[in-house]
Amino acid sequence: MERLSGHWYIGRIAFALALAGSCGCATAKRIAINKLADSLTETGTTYTADNDPELVGAALPFSLKLVEGLLTQTPRHRGLLTAAASGFTEYAYAYVQQDADATELDNVDRAAELRARARRLYLRARDYGLRGLETRHRGFVPFLSGQLRAAVQECRRADVPLLYWTAAAWAAAISVSKDHPELIADQPGVEALIDRAFELDPDFESGALHGFLIQYEMARQGASGDPTTRARSHFDREVALTNGRLAAPFVSLAEAVSVATGNRSEFESLLHRALAVDPDERPEWRLQNLIAQKRARWLLSRKDELFVQ
């Protein structure tokens, strides 16, 4: 969940909404709405380059609800569906699930409430992602439920963003659903989506798929070989693709592998490497680096609990 996409540019909203509302005919209104939808889903750095994660966290719900509102008018707009899938996933991870983790020691009930909310948001994101895939591959969702590997073979490189965000949202929902066995049983669906995305474009978004797989390989069932070896391979590739300027892979390997293998010295070293990343060196990654570094500091504060002597 470390890839913040920054799809929304709020500065365009007021004019476009006014234009849409003033159109007298259905065709003109539809054109205006589609123009707004296209504008909102253009990649930009309004969010991703921000140096104030809390400000972004306060603004994101407005953007997400705007996207949902537009989807009621243009329900098959792939850009909006991708923005909804990515946006709800990112918001749930950065501003709900992480709060749940930080709250758990002091208030177990509140942490459970936050995780339940995170699960709902992740599932909303997953459903938008599946809708996006359905727009290009009619019958994809029913086919996915019965013929996983055959269904995803219909996807092409242009589908990789939706494959990635749908898998990320679905996996995240499973990760906060230990008391929901029916959701845990969906894990083969996650694997089908992410493996097809990896086949099509393994280095997508400067290693986003590798970043996902650092953690996921440790939970994958029935795969051959050592999961820590697979996870480390993905870590090495993401660090190479980002020239070590992204904090997230260091945090992911520390949390997923170092803890599992009881390697405290590696854990501390990786998290200090994450904290040494300069968020200003790559402005387009500034926000996600700040969020990952917040996670790194929290993990370091818990090292005595995670590594019991």
SEPA-925636 format. One record per residue (C-alpha): x, y, z. Coordinates in steps of 0.5 Angstrom, whole numbers, plus 500, padded with zeros to 3 digits. Layout:
SEPA-925636
XYZ ...
This chain:
SEPA-925636
500500500 506505499 504507493 500514493 498516487 496523487 490523482 486529484 487536483 482540487 483546484 479544478 473542481 469548482 469551475 468544472 462542477 459549476 460547468 456541469 451544473 449549468 449545462 442544460 442538456 444531458 449530452 453537454 452535462 455528460 461531456 462536462 462530467 467526463 472532462 472533470 473526471 478526466 481532469 481529476 484522474 490526471 497524475 500530479 503531485 498536489 498530494 504526493 509532494 506535500 510535506 504535511 501528511 495530516 493535511 493530506 489526511 484531512 483533505 482526502 475524504 473530500 476527494 474520495 467522495 467527489 470521485 464517488 459522486 462522479 462515478 454515479 454519473 459516469 459509472 464506467 470511467 476507468 480513471 475514476 475507478 482506478 482513483 477510487 481503488 487506489 485512494 481508498 486503499 491509501 487512505 485506509 492504510 495511512 490514516 486508519 490501519 496505522 492508527 489502529 496499530 498505534 492505538 492497540 496497546 492503550 485501547 484494544 476496543 478502539 483498535 478493533 473499531 479502526 480495523 473494522 473501518 479499515 476493512 470496510 474501506 479496503 473492500 470498497 477499494 477492491 470493489 471499485 478495482 474489480 468494477 474497473 477491470 470489468 469495464 474492459 473484460 465483460 464477465 470478469 468478476 463472475 469468471 474470477 470467482 470460478 476460474 481465477 487463473 483463466 480470468 486474469 489471463 484476459 488482462 493486458 498491460 493497460 490493466 496493471 494499475 487496476 490489477 495492482 490496486 485491487 490486489 493491494 486492497 484485497 490483501 490489506 482487507 485480509 490482513 485485518 480480518 483474522 476473525 473473518 475466515 470467509 475473507 481469508 479464503 479469498 487469498 487465491 484471488 489476490 494471488 491471481 491478480 498480483 501474479 498476472 500484474 507481475 507477469 505483465 509489468 514486473 517493474 510497474 511504478 518504480 517497483 510497486 509490485 516488488 514492494 507489495 510482494 516483499 510482504 506478501 511472499 511471507 504469507 503466500 501458501 504453497 509456493 516453492 522455495 524459501 519465502 524469505 529469499 523471495 521477499 529479499 529478492 523483491 526488496 533488492 529489486 525495489 531498492 535498485 529501481 528507486 536508487 534507495 530513495 524510497 523508505 518503504 522497502 526498508 520498512 517492509 522488509 524489517 516488518 515482514 522478514 526481520 521480525 519473522 526471522 528474529 533478526 533484531 540487528 537487521 530490523 534496526 538497521 533497515 529502519 534506520 536506513 528508512 529514516 535516513 532517506 531524505 524526503 525532499 530528494 524526490 518531491 514526488 515521493 515526499 508524502 509516502 516517505 514521510 508516512 513510511 518514516 512515521 511507521 519506521 519510528 513506531 516500529 522502533 519504539 516497539 522493538 522490545 516487544 517484537 523481539 523478546 529475549 
